[in-house]
Amino acid sequence: MSRTEAGGPTNRLADDPHEVELPQGTLRYHDLGTGDPVLFVHGAFVNGDLWRNVAGPLAETGAARCLVPTLPLGGHDVPMHPDADLTPTGVAALLAEFLDAVGVERVTLVGCDTGGALCQVFLAEYPGRVERLVLTNCDAFDNFPPREALPFVWGARVPGVTGLFARSLRLAAVRRLAFRLLAKHPVDAETLAGYVGTLSTDPAVQRDLRKALLGVSPRYTNRAAEAFPSFDRPVLLAWAPEDPIFPVADAERLAELFPNARLERIPDSYALVPEDQPGRLVELLTDFLGARRTAQRAHEQDTG
């Protein structure tokens, strides 16, 4: 399936978002389909619309209930409370609170970019809540942040720098330049504007992003990696080897640490696999979830 065949590319998730009040603030999310719950976790400077051409088509197959929150990582419209903990463990706790609020105990986690690092931290903090794990190109081990993102993390330490960069994103040319290393294929202008429109104008959203950037540190990903050998449930690593930011060597190392992992290489993509190759990702996820149901049915027959 090509990058344009995932049920037809769209600019936004299909339905209006829901809202849930959590201790950290208001979280907007989409809840699509029925079936096994799948939690999609995006990274910095984007929002839940990153998954629009993955979660939507996957939900239409009847294979999954797709939960797609927009996290306070710069692409959100509603700021968190000023005292919200937006460190990686704080955002993992936010995800746990979200699952409690929507009545879901265990999920398949799917993460991309910074969201992949957050999935790793969530797995280490709440292993009993993870049915299985899917990581596309993302931060891992010492690459949190990767070298290319260091200016944003270092800049967050200087008051005013994050806001200055955010305001520069009002210009379409700056938005295109900012995403050039993340997506191999151009992201349409409407989508880019939706990702960072509020960030470019709202100081409270800029505050949230700065807090999240200040929390980035390899101590979180390296500590999370200590839990991987004991996680024996299925893991899929859907990785784009052409990505100039997140090396495939990290995916290979992850595959070695997880006892039940498989690595699928995705061509013609950079870090934002859901943008560059959503159709291929839908194929892999459909197969991955189907394999779990087949194994579950076999187990029930054996024990019945």
MARPAZA-530914 format. One line per 5 residues: their letters; for each residue x, y, z of N, C-alpha, C. Coordinates in Angstrom, 2 decimals, padded with zeros to 5 digits. Layout:
! residues N
A	X/Y/Z/X/Y/Z/X/Y/Z  ... $
//
This chain:
! residues 304
MSRTE	000.85/-001.20/000.00/000.00/000.00/000.00/000.88/001.24/000.00  000.61/002.18/-000.86/001.42/003.38/-000.95/001.00/004.38/000.11  001.75/005.47/000.17/001.48/006.49/001.18/000.17/007.22/000.92  -000.46/007.06/-000.22/-001.72/007.74/-000.51/-002.91/006.80/-000.51  -002.75/005.55/-000.04/-003.83/004.59/-000.16/-004.44/004.18/001.16 $
AGGPT	-004.19/004.88/002.23/-004.73/004.50/003.54/-006.14/005.04/003.69  -007.05/004.60/002.77/-008.42/005.07/002.82/-008.56/006.49/002.33  -007.54/007.02/001.66/-007.58/008.40/001.17/-006.99/009.35/002.20  -005.95/010.10/001.84/-005.31/010.99/002.81/-006.24/012.12/003.23  -006.16/012.52/004.49/-006.96/013.62/005.01/-006.06/014.56/005.79 $
NRLAD	-006.60/015.75/006.10/-005.84/016.75/006.83/-006.09/016.72/008.33  -007.24/016.18/008.71/-007.62/016.16/010.13/-008.26/014.83/010.47  -008.25/014.47/011.74/-009.03/013.32/012.20/-010.51/013.62/011.98  -011.27/012.59/011.71/-012.61/012.76/011.14/-013.59/013.48/012.05  -013.64/013.12/013.32/-014.70/013.67/014.16/-014.18/014.79/015.06 $
DPHEV	-015.11/015.50/015.68/-014.73/016.54/016.63/-014.12/015.90/017.87  -013.11/016.53/018.46/-012.47/015.90/019.61/-013.35/015.92/020.86  -013.15/014.90/021.68/-013.73/014.89/023.02/-012.79/015.66/023.95  -013.28/015.95/025.14/-012.45/016.56/026.18/-012.62/015.81/027.48  -011.56/015.71/028.24/-011.62/015.10/029.55/-010.82/015.97/030.52 $
ELPQG	-011.37/016.16/031.71/-010.70/016.95/032.73/-009.84/016.04/033.60  -008.55/016.30/033.61/-007.60/015.53/034.39/-006.96/016.43/035.43  -006.29/015.87/036.43/-005.65/016.74/037.43/-004.66/017.73/036.82  -004.06/017.36/035.68/-003.06/018.23/035.06/-003.70/019.30/034.17  -004.98/019.13/033.81/-005.64/020.08/032.92/-006.58/019.37/031.97 $
TLRYH	-007.08/020.11/030.99/-008.01/019.57/030.00/-007.24/018.91/028.86  -007.64/017.68/028.54/-006.99/016.95/027.45/-008.04/016.68/026.38  -007.71/017.05/025.15/-008.56/016.73/024.01/-008.10/015.43/023.36  -009.06/014.66/022.86/-008.71/013.37/022.27/-009.78/012.93/021.29  -009.41/012.00/020.43/-010.33/011.34/019.52/-010.46/009.88/019.94 $
DLGTG	-011.65/009.34/019.78/-011.96/007.97/020.15/-012.67/007.35/018.95  -011.95/006.51/018.21/-012.44/006.01/016.93/-012.52/004.49/016.94  -013.64/003.93/016.48/-013.75/002.51/016.26/-014.02/001.71/017.52  -014.07/000.41/017.35/-014.29/-000.54/018.44/-013.29/-001.68/018.30  -013.09/-002.39/019.38/-012.14/-003.50/019.35/-011.06/-003.31/020.39 $
DPVLF	-009.92/-003.92/020.15/-008.81/-003.82/021.09/-008.35/-002.36/021.19  -008.20/-001.82/022.41/-007.79/-000.42/022.55/-006.34/-000.21/022.15  -006.13/000.81/021.33/-004.80/001.19/020.86/-004.61/002.67/021.18  -003.55/002.99/021.89/-003.27/004.37/022.29/-002.14/004.92/021.43  -002.43/005.97/020.66/-001.46/006.58/019.77/-000.83/007.79/020.45 $
VHGAF	000.51/007.84/020.47/001.24/008.88/021.19/002.14/009.63/020.21  001.84/010.91/020.02/002.62/011.74/019.11/003.78/012.41/019.83  004.59/013.14/019.08/005.75/013.81/019.65/005.58/015.32/019.72  006.68/016.02/019.87/006.67/017.48/020.03/006.36/018.17/018.71  005.74/019.35/018.81/005.43/020.23/017.68/004.34/019.67/016.75 $
VNGDL	003.69/018.58/017.14/002.54/018.08/016.37/001.42/017.78/017.36  000.31/017.24/016.86/-000.79/016.86/017.73/-001.39/015.55/017.24  -002.57/015.22/017.74/-003.16/013.94/017.38/-003.41/013.76/015.91  -003.50/014.87/015.15/-003.71/014.75/013.71/-002.55/014.06/013.01  -001.41/013.92/013.67/-000.32/013.14/013.08/-000.81/011.75/012.67 $
WRNVA	-001.76/011.20/013.43/-002.23/009.83/013.22/-003.48/009.75/012.35  -003.85/010.86/011.69/-005.14/010.92/011.00/-005.28/009.86/009.91  -004.19/009.57/009.19/-004.25/008.59/008.11/-003.82/007.19/008.55  -003.70/007.01/009.87/-003.41/005.70/010.44/-004.56/005.26/011.33  -004.90/006.06/012.33/-005.95/005.69/013.28/-007.31/005.59/012.60 $
GPLAE	-007.61/006.54/011.71/-008.90/006.50/011.02/-009.09/005.22/010.22  -008.19/004.91/009.27/-008.33/003.67/008.51/-008.27/002.41/009.38  -007.44/002.42/010.43/-007.37/001.24/011.29/-008.69/001.03/012.03  -009.29/002.11/012.49/-010.59/002.00/013.17/-011.65/001.46/012.23  -011.59/001.85/010.95/-012.58/001.40/009.98/-012.50/-000.10/009.71 $
TGAAR	-011.36/-000.72/009.97/-011.23/-002.16/009.77/-011.95/-002.96/010.84  -012.33/-002.31/011.94/-012.95/-003.02/013.05/-011.95/-003.73/013.93  -010.65/-003.49/013.68/-009.60/-004.19/014.42/-009.27/-003.51/015.74  -009.66/-002.23/015.90/-009.16/-001.52/017.07/-010.06/-000.36/017.45  -010.04/-000.06/018.73/-010.56/001.19/019.25/-009.36/002.12/019.37 $
CLVPT	-009.31/003.14/018.55/-008.14/004.01/018.46/-008.33/005.24/019.34  -007.52/005.35/020.36/-007.53/006.49/021.28/-006.37/007.40/020.90  -006.70/008.65/020.55/-005.68/009.56/020.02/-005.74/010.88/020.79  -005.03/010.97/021.91/-005.00/012.24/022.64/-004.02/013.22/022.01  -004.30/014.50/022.20/-003.33/015.54/021.86/-002.64/015.97/023.15 $
LPLGG	-001.36/015.69/023.23/-000.59/015.91/024.45/-000.03/017.34/024.49  000.32/017.83/025.66/000.82/019.22/025.80/002.29/019.34/025.42  002.55/019.12/024.12/003.92/019.12/023.62/004.12/020.16/022.52  003.24/021.17/022.49/003.40/022.26/021.55/002.37/022.30/020.45  001.74/021.17/020.14/000.72/021.15/019.11/-000.68/021.24/019.66 $
HDVPM	-000.81/021.47/020.96/-002.12/021.47/021.61/-002.75/022.86/021.59  -004.07/022.90/021.73/-004.80/024.16/021.74/-005.16/024.63/023.14  -005.31/023.68/024.08/-005.75/024.02/025.44/-004.56/023.85/026.39  -004.07/024.92/027.00/-002.91/024.78/027.91/-003.25/023.95/029.14  -002.24/023.32/029.69/-002.37/022.61/030.96/-002.38/023.62/032.11 $
HPDAD	-002.68/023.12/033.31/-002.54/023.96/034.49/-001.08/024.38/034.63  -000.80/025.56/035.14/000.59/026.03/035.24/001.50/025.11/036.04  000.95/024.36/037.00/001.78/023.50/037.83/001.84/022.06/037.32  001.33/021.79/036.13/001.33/020.43/035.59/002.77/019.93/035.40  003.00/018.68/035.77/004.30/018.04/035.58/004.39/017.53/034.14 $
LTPTG	005.26/018.14/033.35/005.40/017.76/031.95/006.76/017.13/031.65  007.41/016.62/032.69/008.58/015.78/032.46/008.11/014.48/031.80  009.00/013.66/031.25/008.56/012.40/030.64/007.76/011.52/031.60  008.15/011.43/032.86/007.36/010.63/033.79/006.04/011.31/034.10  006.03/012.66/034.09/004.80/013.39/034.29/003.82/013.17/033.16 $
VAALL	004.30/013.15/031.91/003.42/012.91/030.77/002.97/011.45/030.76  003.83/010.52/031.19/003.40/009.13/031.32/002.26/009.01/032.33  002.37/009.74/033.43/001.28/009.75/034.42/000.01/010.36/033.83  000.17/011.38/033.00/-000.98/011.99/032.31/-001.68/010.96/031.43  -000.91/010.15/030.72/-001.49/009.10/029.88/-002.23/008.06/030.73 $
AEFLD	-001.65/007.72/031.87/-002.32/006.77/032.76/-003.64/007.35/033.28  -003.63/008.63/033.64/-004.85/009.30/034.09/-005.89/009.32/032.96  -005.43/009.55/031.75/-006.33/009.56/030.61/-006.99/008.19/030.42  -006.21/007.13/030.47/-006.77/005.79/030.32/-007.79/005.50/031.41  -007.49/005.91/032.64/-008.46/005.75/033.72/-009.76/006.47/033.39 $
AVGVE	-009.64/007.67/032.85/-010.82/008.50/032.58/-011.70/007.90/031.49  -011.09/007.20/030.52/-011.89/006.61/029.44/-012.18/005.14/029.69  -011.83/004.65/030.89/-012.21/003.30/031.29/-011.44/002.19/030.61  -010.17/002.42/030.34/-009.33/001.41/029.67/-008.18/001.04/030.59  -007.99/-000.25/030.79/-006.93/-000.71/031.68/-005.63/-001.02/030.93 $
RVTLV	-005.74/-001.78/029.81/-004.55/-002.20/029.07/-004.69/-001.79/027.61  -003.58/-001.38/027.02/-003.61/-000.90/025.64/-002.41/-001.43/024.85  -002.58/-001.39/023.54/-001.42/-001.43/022.65/-000.94/000.00/022.49  000.32/000.24/022.81/000.91/001.58/022.70/001.56/001.74/021.33  001.30/002.87/020.68/001.94/003.18/019.40/002.55/004.56/019.51 $
GCDTG	003.86/004.67/019.33/004.54/005.95/019.51/005.46/006.31/018.37  005.58/007.62/018.13/006.45/008.15/017.07/007.21/009.34/017.62  008.48/009.49/017.20/009.28/010.65/017.55/009.35/010.75/019.09  009.16/011.92/019.66/009.17/012.06/021.12/008.15/011.15/021.77  007.04/010.90/021.07/006.02/010.01/021.61/006.51/008.60/021.82 $
GALCQ	007.48/008.17/021.00/008.06/006.84/021.22/008.84/006.77/022.52  009.57/007.85/022.84/010.26/007.89/024.12/009.26/007.86/025.27  008.16/008.59/025.13/007.13/008.60/026.17/006.51/007.22/026.34  006.34/006.49/025.24/005.84/005.12/025.33/006.80/004.23/026.12  008.10/004.42/025.89/009.09/003.62/026.62/009.03/003.93/028.11 $
VFLAE	008.89/005.21/028.45/008.80/005.59/029.86/007.51/005.05/030.46  006.40/005.13/029.72/005.13/004.59/030.20/005.26/003.09/030.46  005.89/002.37/029.55/006.08/000.93/029.72/006.86/000.62/030.99  007.90/001.39/031.25/008.70/001.16/032.46/007.93/001.49/033.72  007.08/002.53/033.66/006.33/002.96/034.84/005.07/002.13/035.07 $
YPGRV	004.44/001.68/033.99/003.15/000.98/034.10/003.15/-000.28/033.22  004.05/-001.21/033.45/004.17/-002.37/032.55/002.90/-003.20/032.47  002.13/-003.25/033.55/000.91/-004.05/033.54/-000.20/-003.48/032.68  -000.02/-002.24/032.21/-001.06/-001.60/031.40/-000.76/-001.69/029.91  000.36/-002.31/029.55/000.76/-002.37/028.14/000.57/-003.79/027.62 $
ERLVL	-000.36/-003.93/026.70/-000.61/-005.23/026.07/000.46/-005.57/025.05  000.86/-004.55/024.33/001.92/-004.69/023.33/002.41/-003.30/022.95  003.52/-003.25/022.25/004.18/-001.97/021.98/004.56/-001.87/020.51  004.29/-000.71/019.92/004.71/-000.40/018.55/005.48/000.91/018.58  006.70/000.88/018.09/007.51/002.10/017.99/007.90/002.33/016.55 $
TNCDA	007.58/003.52/016.04/008.20/003.97/014.80/009.42/004.80/015.21  010.08/005.41/014.25/011.31/006.15/014.52/011.12/007.10/015.70  012.01/006.99/016.68/011.82/007.76/017.91/013.12/007.85/018.70  013.08/008.71/019.73/014.19/008.83/020.68/014.35/007.52/021.43  015.59/007.18/021.74/015.87/005.99/022.54/017.30/006.09/023.08 $
FDNFP	017.52/005.46/024.22/018.85/005.38/024.83/019.45/006.78/025.02  020.64/007.03/024.48/021.28/008.34/024.66/020.73/009.40/023.72  019.92/009.01/022.76/019.40/009.95/021.76/018.07/010.56/022.21  018.09/011.17/023.37/016.90/011.86/023.88/017.35/013.14/024.57  017.49/014.24/023.83/017.06/014.39/022.44/018.13/013.95/021.46 $
PREAL	017.75/013.76/020.19/018.76/013.53/019.16/019.55/014.82/018.92  020.66/014.69/018.27/021.55/015.84/018.05/020.83/017.01/017.39  019.95/016.71/016.42/019.29/017.78/015.67/018.32/018.59/016.53  017.86/018.01/017.65/016.91/018.71/018.51/017.58/019.42/019.68  018.88/019.28/019.81/019.57/019.91/020.93/019.37/021.43/021.00 $
PFVWG	019.35/022.15/019.87/019.14/023.61/019.99/017.81/023.96/020.65  016.77/023.16/020.44/015.48/023.45/021.06/015.54/023.20/022.57  016.21/022.12/022.96/016.31/021.79/024.38/017.21/022.79/025.10  018.34/023.11/024.49/019.23/024.11/025.10/018.56/025.48/025.13  017.86/025.84/024.05/017.20/027.13/023.99/016.12/027.27/025.05 $
ARVPG	015.49/026.15/025.43/014.44/026.21/026.45/015.00/026.66/027.80  016.29/026.51/027.99/016.90/026.92/029.26/017.04/028.44/029.37  016.90/029.12/028.25/017.04/030.57/028.23/015.64/031.18/028.13  015.21/031.93/029.12/013.86/032.52/029.06/013.65/033.32/027.78  012.53/033.06/027.13/012.16/033.81/025.94/012.50/033.15/024.63 $
VTGLF	013.45/032.21/024.62/013.89/031.62/023.35/012.81/030.73/022.76  012.18/029.90/023.57/011.12/029.03/023.06/009.98/029.85/022.47  009.60/030.92/023.17/008.55/031.79/022.66/008.92/032.46/021.35  010.19/032.86/021.23/010.66/033.50/020.00/010.56/032.54/018.83  011.01/031.30/019.04/010.91/030.31/017.97/009.45/030.03/017.64 $
ARSLR	008.61/029.90/018.67/007.20/029.62/018.44/006.55/030.71/017.60  006.86/031.96/017.88/006.26/033.05/017.12/006.74/033.05/015.67  007.95/032.56/015.44/008.46/032.51/014.06/007.67/031.52/013.21  006.99/030.57/013.86/006.21/029.57/013.14/004.93/030.13/012.54  004.65/031.41/012.77/003.54/032.05/012.08/003.80/032.13/010.58 $
LAAVR	005.07/032.07/010.20/005.45/032.15/008.79/005.44/030.75/008.17  004.73/030.59/007.06/004.62/029.30/006.39/005.99/028.76/005.99  006.89/029.64/005.57/008.22/029.20/005.15/009.00/028.60/006.32  008.85/029.17/007.51/009.53/028.63/008.69/008.94/027.27/009.05  007.62/027.14/008.95/007.00/025.85/009.26/007.52/024.77/008.32 $
RLAFR	007.59/025.08/007.04/008.09/024.09/006.08/009.53/023.71/006.39  010.35/024.69/006.71/011.77/024.43/007.03/011.89/023.58/008.28  011.07/023.86/009.29/011.16/023.14/010.55/010.85/021.66/010.39  010.00/021.31/009.43/009.60/019.91/009.25/010.38/019.20/008.16  011.32/019.89/007.54/012.02/019.30/006.40/012.80/018.04/006.77 $
LLAKH	013.39/018.01/007.95/014.15/016.84/008.37/013.27/015.74/008.97  012.03/016.07/009.27/011.14/015.10/009.93/010.34/014.27/008.94  009.92/014.89/007.84/009.11/014.20/006.85/009.81/014.24/005.50  009.97/013.09/004.88/010.64/013.05/003.58/009.79/013.70/002.50  008.48/013.51/002.61/007.55/014.09/001.64/006.91/015.33/002.25 $
PVDAE	006.67/016.38/001.46/006.12/017.62/002.02/004.79/017.39/002.72  004.66/017.97/003.89/003.40/017.95/004.61/002.59/019.15/004.15  001.30/018.94/003.88/000.51/020.03/003.30/000.42/021.20/004.27  000.24/022.37/003.71/000.28/023.61/004.49/-000.79/023.66/005.56  -001.97/023.13/005.26/-003.05/023.16/006.25/-002.70/022.33/007.48 $
TLAGY	-002.12/021.17/007.25/-001.73/020.32/008.37/-000.66/020.98/009.21  000.37/021.55/008.57/001.43/022.23/009.31/000.88/023.38/010.15  -000.04/024.15/009.56/-000.64/025.25/010.31/-001.44/024.73/011.50  -002.10/023.59/011.32/-002.85/023.01/012.43/-001.97/022.51/013.55  -000.78/022.06/013.19/000.15/021.56/014.21/000.61/022.68/015.14 $
VGTLS	000.96/023.81/014.60/001.66/024.83/015.40/000.94/026.17/015.45  -000.30/026.23/014.95/-001.01/027.51/014.93/-001.18/028.12/016.30  -001.67/027.35/017.27/-001.87/027.89/018.61/-000.54/028.15/019.30  000.44/027.29/019.08/001.76/027.48/019.67/002.35/028.83/019.28  002.11/029.25/018.05/002.73/030.48/017.56/002.10/031.74/018.16 $
TDPAV	000.94/031.59/018.83/000.24/032.77/019.33/-000.07/032.75/020.83  -000.05/031.59/021.46/-000.53/031.47/022.85/000.66/031.28/023.80  000.95/032.26/024.66/002.08/032.13/025.59/001.95/030.95/026.55  000.72/030.57/026.91/000.55/029.44/027.83/000.91/028.12/027.16  000.59/027.97/025.88/001.01/026.78/025.13/002.53/026.77/024.98 $
QRDLR	003.11/027.94/024.74/004.57/028.05/024.67/005.20/027.66/026.00  004.57/028.05/027.10/005.05/027.66/028.44/005.06/026.15/028.58  003.97/025.49/028.15/003.90/024.04/028.26/005.01/023.37/027.45  005.21/023.86/026.22/006.26/023.28/025.39/007.62/023.45/026.05  007.89/024.63/026.59/009.17/024.86/027.24/009.37/023.90/028.42 $
KALLG	008.33/023.69/029.22/008.43/022.77/030.34/008.75/021.36/029.85  008.08/020.94/028.76/008.33/019.61/028.23/009.76/019.48/027.71  010.25/020.52/027.03/011.62/020.48/026.51/012.65/020.46/027.64  012.38/021.18/028.72/013.31/021.18/029.85/013.41/019.82/030.52  012.39/018.99/030.33/012.40/017.66/030.94/013.11/016.61/030.13 $
VSPRY	013.46/016.92/028.89/014.09/015.92/028.02/015.48/015.59/028.51  015.75/014.31/028.70/017.06/013.86/029.17/017.21/012.37/028.91  018.41/011.92/028.49/018.61/010.49/028.26/018.49/009.64/029.52  018.48/010.26/030.69/018.32/009.44/031.89/016.96/008.75/031.90  015.96/009.36/031.27/014.64/008.74/031.23/014.61/007.54/030.28 $
TNRAA	015.16/007.69/029.09/015.14/006.60/028.14/016.09/005.47/028.53  017.25/005.82/029.08/018.16/004.76/029.52/017.60/003.99/030.71  016.93/004.70/031.62/016.31/004.01/032.74/015.15/003.13/032.27  014.37/003.63/031.31/013.28/002.82/030.77/013.81/001.55/030.12  014.95/001.66/029.44/015.50/000.50/028.73/015.84/-000.65/029.67 $
EAFPS	016.07/-000.35/030.93/016.36/-001.42/031.89/015.18/-002.36/032.06  013.97/-001.89/031.74/012.77/-002.72/031.90/012.48/-003.57/030.67  013.12/-003.30/029.55/012.75/-003.97/028.30/012.97/-005.48/028.33  014.06/-006.01/028.89/014.24/-007.46/028.87/013.16/-008.23/029.61  012.48/-007.59/030.54/011.43/-008.29/031.29/010.05/-008.14/030.66 $
FDRPV	009.95/-007.39/029.56/008.67/-007.23/028.87/008.60/-008.27/027.75  007.85/-009.33/027.98/007.84/-010.45/027.03/006.63/-010.44/026.10  005.85/-009.36/026.11/004.72/-009.27/025.19/005.20/-008.76/023.83  004.36/-008.86/022.80/004.82/-008.54/021.44/005.22/-007.07/021.27  006.28/-006.87/020.52/006.80/-005.53/020.20/007.05/-005.47/018.70 $
LLAWA	006.57/-004.40/018.08/006.83/-004.15/016.67/007.61/-002.86/016.53  008.72/-002.91/015.81/009.53/-001.73/015.52/009.40/-001.46/014.03  008.60/-000.44/013.69/008.34/-000.08/012.29/009.20/001.12/011.97  010.38/000.87/011.42/011.43/001.89/011.38/011.83/002.24/009.95  012.03/003.53/009.71/012.48/004.02/008.40/014.00/004.19/008.41 $
PEDPI	014.74/003.34/007.70/016.20/003.43/007.73/016.77/004.70/007.12  016.00/005.38/006.26/016.50/006.60/005.62/016.48/007.81/006.55  015.83/007.70/007.67/015.67/008.82/008.59/017.03/009.36/009.03  017.29/010.66/008.83/018.58/011.22/009.24/018.68/011.54/010.72  017.59/011.39/011.47/017.58/011.79/012.88/017.68/010.59/013.82 $
FPVAD	016.83/009.59/013.60/016.78/008.43/014.49/017.35/007.22/013.77  018.57/006.79/014.10/019.25/005.75/013.34/018.61/004.38/013.50  018.67/003.60/012.45/018.13/002.24/012.52/018.91/001.39/013.52  020.14/001.79/013.83/020.92/001.06/014.84/020.20/001.07/016.18  019.49/002.14/016.50/018.72/002.16/017.75/017.59/001.15/017.70 $
AERLA	016.94/001.03/016.54/015.87/000.03/016.39/016.42/-001.38/016.55  017.59/-001.62/015.98/018.20/-002.94/016.10/018.55/-003.24/017.55  019.02/-002.25/018.27/019.34/-002.43/019.69/018.08/-002.69/020.50  017.01/-001.96/020.18/015.73/-002.20/020.85/015.24/-003.62/020.59  015.37/-004.06/019.35/014.93/-005.41/018.99/015.69/-006.48/019.76 $
ELFPN	016.95/-006.21/020.06/017.75/-007.17/020.83/017.33/-007.21/022.29  016.90/-006.06/022.84/016.56/-006.00/024.25/015.20/-006.62/024.56  014.24/-006.40/023.67/012.90/-006.96/023.91/012.89/-008.44/023.53  012.40/-009.31/024.41/012.41/-010.75/024.11/011.52/-011.16/022.94  010.47/-010.38/022.66/009.48/-010.80/021.67/009.24/-009.67/020.68 $
ARLER	010.33/-009.25/020.00/010.26/-008.09/019.11/010.55/-008.49/017.67  009.95/-007.73/016.77/010.30/-007.86/015.35/010.50/-006.48/014.77  011.46/-006.38/013.86/011.81/-005.12/013.23/011.37/-005.16/011.77  010.54/-004.19/011.39/010.10/-004.02/010.00/010.67/-002.71/009.48  011.43/-002.78/008.41/012.01/-001.57/007.82/011.03/-000.97/006.81 $
IPDSY	010.81/000.34/006.94/009.85/001.04/006.09/010.61/001.98/005.16  010.58/001.73/003.86/011.32/002.60/002.92/010.57/003.89/002.64  011.31/004.82/002.04/010.74/006.07/001.54/010.08/006.90/002.64  010.78/007.04/003.76/010.23/007.78/004.90/011.35/008.31/005.76  011.04/009.40/006.47/011.91/009.89/007.53/011.24/009.60/008.88 $
ALVPE	011.47/010.43/009.86/011.00/010.14/011.22/009.48/010.06/011.33  008.77/010.93/010.62/007.32/010.95/010.75/006.71/009.91/009.80  006.87/008.66/010.17/006.32/007.57/009.37/004.81/007.73/009.16  004.02/008.19/010.16/002.59/008.37/009.91/002.28/009.42/008.85  003.21/010.33/008.58/003.04/011.28/007.49/003.52/010.70/006.17 $
DQPGR	004.69/010.08/006.17/005.30/009.63/004.93/004.72/008.32/004.42  004.45/007.38/005.31/004.00/006.05/004.89/002.85/005.55/005.77  001.73/006.27/005.82/000.62/005.83/006.68/000.03/004.50/006.23  -000.05/004.28/004.91/-000.64/003.04/004.42/000.13/001.81/004.87  001.45/001.88/004.77/002.27/000.75/005.21/002.13/000.53/006.70 $
LVELL	002.03/001.61/007.47/001.87/001.48/008.91/000.52/000.85/009.25  -000.53/001.21/008.53/-001.84/000.58/008.75/-001.75/-000.92/008.47  -001.08/-001.30/007.40/-000.90/-002.71/007.09/-000.22/-003.45/008.23  000.87/-002.89/008.72/001.62/-003.55/009.79/000.81/-003.64/011.07  000.09/-002.57/011.41/-000.71/-002.59/012.63/-001.86/-003.57/012.52 $
TDFLG	-002.50/-003.63/011.36/-003.60/-004.58/011.17/-003.11/-006.00/011.35  -001.97/-006.31/010.76/-001.38/-007.64/010.91/-000.98/-007.90/012.36  -000.39/-006.92/013.00/000.09/-007.06/014.38/-001.08/-007.34/015.33  -002.16/-006.60/015.19/-003.33/-006.80/016.04/-004.03/-008.10/015.70  -004.07/-008.45/014.43/-004.69/-009.71/014.03/-003.96/-010.91/014.56 $
ARRTA	-002.63/-010.83/014.60/-001.84/-011.93/015.14/-002.16/-012.15/016.61  -002.40/-011.06/017.35/-002.73/-011.21/018.76/-004.07/-011.90/018.94  -005.07/-011.53/018.10/-006.37/-012.16/018.24/-006.32/-013.64/017.88  -005.51/-013.97/016.84/-005.37/-015.37/016.45/-004.75/-016.19/017.59  -003.70/-015.65/018.21/-003.04/-016.33/019.32/-003.99/-016.46/020.52 $
QRAHE	-004.80/-015.44/020.76/-005.73/-015.48/021.88/-006.78/-016.56/021.67  -007.31/-016.64/020.43/-008.31/-017.67/020.13/-007.72/-019.07/020.31  -006.47/-019.26/019.85/-005.83/-020.57/019.99/-005.65/-020.92/021.46  -005.26/-019.92/022.28/-005.11/-020.16/023.70/-006.43/-020.55/024.35  -007.51/-019.86/023.95/-008.82/-020.15/024.53/-009.27/-021.56/024.16 $
QDTG	-008.96/-021.98/022.93/-009.33/-023.34/022.50/-008.54/-024.39/023.28  -007.24/-024.09/023.50/-006.40/-025.05/024.23/-006.82/-025.20/025.68  -007.24/-024.09/026.28/-007.61/-024.12/027.70/-009.09/-024.41/027.92  -009.86/-024.36/026.82/-011.30/-024.62/026.96/-011.60/-026.09/027.07 $
//
